[in-house]
Amino acid sequence: MTRGYLIGKSCWYLKVLVFALAVFSPVSNAAWQSNEPAGVVVTDFALAPSKPATVLATSEVGNRGIYISITSGAAWDPNKENSQGYYGAAFKADNFNYRLVGVAGGVIRLSVDNAGLVWADTNFSDSHDSWIIEFSASSVSTVYAAGFTSGAPDTGIVQKSTNATNMGLDWAATAAIGGDLAPPTFSLAVASTDADTVYVGARPSGGSNDGLYKTIDGGASWSYLSALNIVQVDALAVDPTNPDYVYAGTEGSGLIQRSVDGGDNWVILHNPNNGGVAGFTSVRGLAINPVDRRIIYAVGGSGASKVIVSTDCGASWANVGDPGLINGFPDKVLIDPRDVSDPNDEFLVMVLTTTGFMYRETLITTATGDCDASTGSSGSGSSFDFLLLGMLMLIGIVRYRKSLISA
C-alpha cells in the first residue's frame, strides 16, 4: 500500500463527506402562495391548534374587521365584524370556536359561536393600539395579552386571564416589569409545557434594562434577563418540550440567539456576517415546529432573504424566502398543525408581512441531529463546524495509516 494511495483515498473520503453534506441538506422550498383575504390589509393572524387549516385574521384599515378561513387561507368567510379596526388574534388551545381579537386602539373582544358572528368586550381589559394574544397550551383557560400604544412616551401592558371558559373572561394586569406598570411590549411567548413560564420583550421607563423579561410564577414577578443584551426583543419562541430553551431576535440585526438555561446564558445561532444567510439582517419573527423542535423558522431579513429555516436546532440555516414572497418584510410566522389522523395532510408555514400580505408554503419536515445544549456557537451558526470535524477525522485516519506504514 503506497503513500499516494492513502492520500488519494483520503481525498476521496473528503469528497464523499462534502458531497454528503450537500446532498443530505434537507432544505428546499416551493414558491410562496398569497393567502390573505382579497383586498384586505391584515394586521394579525392566528391558527387554531385544535383544528388544522383554521385561520383567524384581523384588519384595521380599508376592509377592516375579522375574517375566518377553514382552508388555510385559500378561501375566507365574509367579514365578521366591520364596525371598527382590529389588531390582534388568538384561538383557545382546545376550542377553535373560542376566539379573542384585539381592537385597534381598544380592548380585547371575545367570540364563542361557531360562525364568529357575535362578539363582546372582555372584562377589565386595558386599551391599546395593538395586541399580542397567546393562550397557554398546557392550561387551556389561561391566556396572556401584551398591549402596545405608540406615543410620547410609548406605553403597554401585560395582562392575564385564568377564566377563559365563557363570555365573561376577566383580565388582570401582571406585576410591574422592570419597575414599570405600563412598559411598551414588543413580543410575548408562553411556554407550551408551563402556563406560569412566560417571556416578554419590553422597554420599561426610567432605566436601562430594555430587553427580555421572564416570569415563572404567572406574572406575579418578572426577572430581567440581562445576559441577552438585545435592546428591543421583537422575536421570541420557546421550545415546545423544554421551557428553558428560548430563542430571541431583534429587527435591529440578523442575530438569532438561544438560551438553554431559561435565559441565564445565550449563544448566537445565526449571524449574517459570520457564516449565516447573507441579507438576513433583521429578525422579526420566530416559530418552532410543535411536533419537531429541530425545525425553526425565522422571518424578517431583506431582499430575497426574508425567510430562513434551520432543520438542526439552529446549527445551520438556509434561505427559503424566495420565490413568491414579494410584498413587504415578514414580521410574523406560524406553523399550521398537521391533522395526524390524515396521512395525506401536510404541514404549512404561514407568514404575515409589514404591508398586510399573507403567504403560505409547505413546511419543511426533514430534520437532523438533536437539540442538546452543545448546538450553537458564539459566531457563525453554520455547517462549517461539521465539515471541519470531518476533515480532522480524515487527518487522524491518514496519520494512523502513516504510522502503520512506518512500523
C-alpha positions in Angstrom: 0.0 0.0 0.0 1.6 3.3 -1.1 1.5 6.7 0.4 0.0 8.1 -2.8 -2.8 5.6 -2.5 -3.5 6.7 1.1 -3.5 10.3 0.2 -5.8 9.6 -2.8 -8.1 7.6 -0.6 -8.2 10.4 2.0 -9.1 12.9 -0.7 -11.9 10.6 -1.8 -13.2 10.4 1.8 -13.3 14.2 1.9 -15.1 14.5 -1.4 -17.7 12.0 -0.1 -18.1 14.0 3.1 -18.6 17.3 1.2 -21.0 15.6 -1.2 -23.0 14.1 1.7 -23.3 17.5 3.4 -24.6 19.0 0.2 -27.0 16.1 -0.8 -28.4 15.4 2.6 -29.1 19.1 3.4 -32.9 18.7 3.6 -33.8 22.3 2.9 -35.8 23.2 -0.2 -38.9 25.2 -0.8 -41.6 25.7 -3.4 -42.9 29.1 -4.3 -44.8 31.0 -1.6 -48.6 31.5 -2.3 -50.6 34.5 -1.3 -53.4 33.6 1.1 -54.8 36.7 2.7 -58.5 37.8 2.3 -58.8 39.6 -1.1 -58.4 43.3 -0.8 -57.7 43.2 3.0 -54.7 44.7 4.8 -54.1 42.1 7.5 -52.7 43.3 10.9 -52.5 39.9 12.7 -53.5 36.3 12.3 -53.8 33.1 14.4 -54.0 29.4 13.7 -56.3 27.1 15.6 -54.3 24.3 17.5 -57.4 22.1 17.8 -58.4 22.3 14.1 -55.8 22.4 11.4 -56.3 24.8 8.5 -58.5 27.2 10.6 -57.2 30.8 10.4 -58.3 34.0 12.1 -57.2 37.3 10.6 -57.8 40.9 11.7 -57.6 44.2 9.8 -57.8 47.9 10.9 -57.9 49.8 7.6 -59.9 49.6 4.4 -61.9 46.4 4.6 -61.4 46.3 8.3 -62.7 43.7 10.6 -62.4 40.0 11.4 -62.0 37.2 8.9 -62.1 33.4 9.3 -60.8 30.6 6.9 -61.1 26.9 7.3 -58.9 26.2 4.3 -55.5 27.6 5.4 -56.4 30.9 3.8 -57.3 29.5 0.4 -60.8 30.9 0.9 -62.3 33.2 3.6 -65.7 33.7 5.1 -67.2 37.2 4.7 -66.1 40.0 7.1 -67.3 39.1 10.6 -67.2 42.5 12.3 -66.5 45.7 10.4 -67.7 48.3 12.9 -64.1 49.0 13.9 -60.5 48.0 13.2 -58.7 45.1 14.9 -55.1 44.3 15.6 -54.5 41.0 17.5 -55.9 37.5 17.2 -55.8 34.2 19.1 -57.6 30.8 19.4 -58.1 28.9 22.6 -55.9 25.8 22.5 -58.7 23.3 22.9 -61.6 25.0 21.2 -61.4 26.6 17.8 -64.8 28.3 18.3 -63.3 30.3 21.2 -61.5 33.3 19.7 -60.0 36.6 21.0 -59.3 39.7 19.0 -57.7 43.0 19.9 -59.5 46.2 19.0 -57.0 48.6 17.3 -56.8 51.4 19.9 -59.2 49.5 22.2 -59.9 46.5 24.4 -59.8 42.7 23.7 -63.1 41.1 22.4 -64.3 37.5 22.5 -66.5 35.2 20.4 -67.6 31.7 21.2 -70.1 31.0 18.4 -69.3 28.7 15.5 -69.8 31.3 12.8 -67.9 34.1 14.7 -70.8 36.5 14.2 -71.3 37.5 17.9 -68.5 39.5 19.6 -68.4 41.1 23.1 -65.9 43.0 25.1 -64.0 41.1 27.7 -63.9 42.4 31.3 -61.3 44.7 32.7 -59.1 44.8 29.6 -56.7 47.6 29.1 -56.9 49.6 25.9 -54.0 49.7 23.3 -53.2 50.3 19.7 -52.2 46.7 19.1 -52.3 43.4 20.9 -50.2 40.2 21.0 -52.5 37.5 22.5 -51.4 34.0 23.4 -53.2 31.1 25.1 -51.5 28.5 27.2 -51.3 25.1 25.6 -51.0 23.3 28.9 -53.6 25.2 31.0 -56.2 26.0 28.4 -58.1 28.5 30.4 -55.1 30.7 30.9 -54.3 33.5 28.4 -51.8 36.4 28.3 -52.0 39.6 26.2 -49.3 42.2 25.6 -50.5 45.6 24.5 -48.6 48.4 22.8 -49.5 52.1 22.2 -47.2 54.5 20.4 -46.9 58.0 21.8 -44.7 60.2 23.9 -43.8 58.0 25.6 -44.8 54.6 24.2 -46.8 52.5 26.7 -48.1 49.0 27.1 -49.1 46.3 29.4 -49.0 42.5 30.0 -52.4 41.3 31.3 -53.6 37.8 32.2 -56.8 35.8 32.5 -57.3 32.4 34.0 -61.1 32.0 33.4 -61.2 31.7 29.6 -64.3 29.5 29.8 -67.2 31.8 29.0 -68.2 35.1 27.6 -67.3 36.8 30.8 -63.5 36.5 30.6 -61.8 38.7 33.2 -58.3 40.3 32.9 -55.9 41.4 35.5 -52.6 43.2 35.0 -49.4 41.3 35.8 -46.8 42.7 38.1 -44.6 45.7 37.1 -41.9 44.9 34.5 -38.6 46.5 35.4 -40.4 48.7 37.9 -42.9 49.9 35.2 -46.6 49.0 35.3 -47.1 50.2 31.7 -44.0 49.4 29.6 -44.2 49.2 25.8 -44.1 45.5 24.8 -42.8 44.0 21.6 -43.0 40.3 21.9 -44.6 37.6 24.0 -44.1 33.8 24.4 -45.8 31.4 26.7 -44.1 28.1 27.4 -46.1 25.2 26.0 -45.5 23.0 29.0 -45.9 25.5 31.7 -48.5 28.3 31.8 -46.6 30.1 34.5 -43.4 30.5 32.5 -43.7 33.5 30.1 -41.1 35.6 28.3 -41.8 39.2 27.1 -39.8 41.8 25.3 -40.3 45.1 27.0 -38.8 48.6 27.4 -39.5 49.8 31.0 -39.2 53.6 31.5 -36.7 55.2 33.9 -33.9 52.7 33.5 -31.5 51.0 31.1 -32.9 47.5 31.4 -34.6 47.3 28.0 -34.8 43.8 26.6 -36.1 40.4 27.7 -38.1 39.6 30.9 -39.3 36.3 32.3 -41.8 35.1 34.9 -42.0 31.7 36.4 -44.9 32.5 38.6 -47.6 33.5 36.1 -46.7 37.2 36.1 -46.6 37.7 39.9 -43.0 38.8 39.4 -40.6 39.4 36.5 -36.9 39.0 36.2 -34.6 40.8 33.7 -32.5 38.5 31.5 -29.5 40.8 31.2 -27.3 38.3 29.5 -29.2 38.6 26.2 -28.1 42.1 25.6 -30.7 43.0 23.0 -32.4 46.4 23.5 -35.6 45.6 21.7 -36.7 41.9 21.5 -39.0 41.6 18.5 -39.0 37.9 18.1 -39.4 35.1 20.7 -40.0 31.4 20.6 -40.0 28.8 23.4 -39.1 25.2 22.8 -42.3 23.1 22.7 -40.9 20.5 25.1 -38.5 22.4 27.3 -39.4 25.9 28.6 -35.7 26.6 29.4 -34.9 26.6 25.7 -35.8 30.0 24.4 -34.9 31.8 21.1 -34.7 35.5 20.6 -34.0 38.1 17.9 -34.5 41.8 17.0 -35.3 43.6 13.9 -32.2 45.7 14.6 -29.9 42.8 13.5 -29.9 39.3 11.9 -28.6 37.7 15.1 -30.7 34.7 16.4 -29.7 33.7 19.9 -30.7 30.8 22.1 -30.6 30.0 25.8 -30.8 26.5 27.2 -31.0 27.5 30.8 -34.0 29.8 30.9 -32.2 33.0 29.9 -29.2 33.0 32.1 -26.8 32.4 29.2 -27.0 32.8 25.4 -25.3 31.7 22.3 -25.6 33.1 18.8 -27.1 30.6 16.3 -27.3 32.9 13.3 -25.1 35.8 12.2 -25.4 37.1 8.6 -21.9 38.4 8.8 -20.3 35.3 10.0 -21.4 32.2 8.2 -25.2 32.8 8.3 -27.6 33.7 5.4 -26.4 36.9 3.7 -29.1 39.5 3.6 -31.0 38.2 6.6 -30.2 41.2 8.6 -33.4 41.6 10.7 -35.3 39.1 12.9 -38.9 40.0 13.2 -40.5 36.6 14.0 -39.6 33.1 15.1 -41.5 29.8 15.1 -40.6 26.2 16.1 -42.4 23.2 14.6 -44.5 22.0 17.5 -44.0 18.3 16.6 -40.3 18.5 15.8 -38.3 21.0 17.8 -35.3 20.8 15.4 -37.2 22.8 12.7 -37.1 26.5 13.4 -38.3 29.3 11.0 -37.1 32.9 11.2 -38.6 35.8 9.3 -37.5 39.4 8.6 -34.4 39.9 6.5 -34.3 41.9 3.3 -34.3 41.5 -0.4 -34.7 37.8 -1.4 -33.6 36.6 2.1 -36.8 37.2 4.0 -37.4 33.7 5.5 -34.7 31.3 6.7 -35.0 27.9 8.3 -32.9 25.6 10.4 -33.5 21.8 10.4 -30.9 21.1 13.0 -31.8 23.2 16.0 -30.1 26.3 14.8 -26.7 24.8 13.9 -27.1 25.8 10.3 -29.6 27.9 8.3 -30.9 28.1 4.7 -32.8 30.8 2.8 -36.3 29.8 1.8 -37.7 33.3 1.3 -37.9 33.2 -2.5 -39.6 32.9 -4.9 -43.1 34.3 -4.5 -42.8 36.3 -1.2 -42.7 39.8 -2.6 -44.7 42.3 -0.7 -43.2 43.8 2.5 -41.0 42.3 5.2 -42.4 39.3 7.1 -42.9 40.1 10.8 -44.8 37.0 12.0 -44.5 33.3 11.2 -46.7 30.4 12.4 -46.8 26.7 11.6 -50.2 25.2 10.8 -50.6 22.0 12.8 -51.0 18.8 10.8 -54.0 16.6 11.2 -52.2 13.5 12.4 -55.3 11.4 11.6 -54.9 12.1 7.9 -51.6 10.7 6.5 -52.1 12.9 3.4 -52.4 16.1 5.3 -49.5 18.4 5.0 -47.9 20.9 7.3 -47.9 24.6 6.2 -45.9 27.5 7.3 -47.6 31.0 7.1 -46.2 34.5 7.3 -47.6 38.0 7.6 -45.7 41.0 6.2 -45.5 44.5 7.4 -47.7 45.6 4.4 -50.5 43.3 5.4 -50.0 40.5 2.9 -50.1 36.8 4.0 -48.2 33.9 2.4 -48.0 30.2 2.9 -45.9 27.3 1.6 -45.3 23.6 2.5 -43.4 23.2 5.8 -40.0 21.6 5.6 -40.2 18.5 7.8 -36.9 16.6 7.2 -34.6 17.3 10.1 -31.3 16.1 11.5 -29.5 15.9 14.8 -30.9 16.8 18.2 -31.3 19.9 20.3 -28.8 19.3 23.0 -27.0 22.2 24.7 -23.9 21.9 22.5 -25.8 23.2 19.4 -24.8 26.7 18.5 -21.7 28.9 18.8 -20.7 32.4 19.7 -20.4 33.3 16.0 -21.2 31.5 12.7 -24.2 29.2 13.2 -23.2 27.4 10.0 -22.5 23.9 8.9 -18.7 24.6 8.7 -18.1 23.1 12.1 -19.4 19.7 10.8 -17.1 19.9 7.8 -14.1 20.8 10.0 -14.9 17.9 12.2 -14.9 15.6 9.2 -11.6 17.0 8.0 -10.0 16.4 11.4 -11.2 12.9 11.4 -9.7 12.3 8.0 -6.4 13.8 9.1 -6.4 11.3 12.0 -7.0 8.4 9.6 -4.1 9.5 7.4 -1.8 9.8 10.4 -2.8 6.4 11.7 -2.2 4.8 8.3 1.2 6.5 8.1 2.1 5.1 11.5 1.2 1.6 10.2 3.5 2.0 7.1 6.3 3.3 9.2 6.0 0.4 11.5 
